[in-house]
């Protein structure tokens, strides 16, 4: 695991947990079935958030780019 990505990954996990908790509260159903059903899209949303933020941070120069050609020389 790359050190610069640790805060981004922690943010994605936090975002996933908060999104899932918000959807549980909003739906008003606190059953275990509801938790499982809302965890699946919550995980997808968290992953998509991570990918979008990583792409944006790389674009802004806040993260190192994954460029294998510079290491080949």
N, C-alpha and C positions, 0 to 999 in steps of 0.2 A: 504494500500500500504506500503510495507516494505521500510524503509529508504535506505538500501544499493542498492536497485534496481532502485531508482529514476534516477540517472545519466544514467544507462543502458537503461531505458525506454525513456529518453529524447534523447539519442543517436540514438535509433531505430527510433524515430519520425523524427529526423533530417536526418538520412540516407534515410528514405522513401521519404521525401520531396526533397532531393537532387537527388535521383535516378529518381524520377518522372520528375523533372525539366530537368535533363540531357536527358531523353528519349524524352521529348517534343522538346527540342532543336535539338536533333539528327534526329528526324523524320521530322522536318521542318514544321509540321502542328500544328497550334495553335488554332484549333477549340475546341468548348466545348465538342464535341463528342470524339475527340482525348484525351482530358483531362480525361474524364470519363474512357475511355478504358485503358489508361496508368496508371490511379490511382489504378485500381483493381490489376494488377500485382505488382505495386509499393507497395501496402499494403501487399501483400503476401511476397514479397522480404524483406520488413522491418520486418515482423513478423518472418520469417525464420532467418534473421540476429540476431534478439533479442534472439531467442531460442538457436542458435548456440553459441552466445557470453555468454549467461547465463550458458550454459552447460560447456563451456571452462573455464569461471571464477570460477565456482564451483569446477571444476576438479583441477584447479591451487591453490585453497584455498583462492581466493580473495573474495568470497562470502560465506555466511553460507549455508551449505547444508540443504535441507528440510528432516530432519530425525526425524520423530515423535516418534521413539522408545526411544530416549534419554530423552524425556519429560515425558514418561509414568512412570518413577521410582519415 
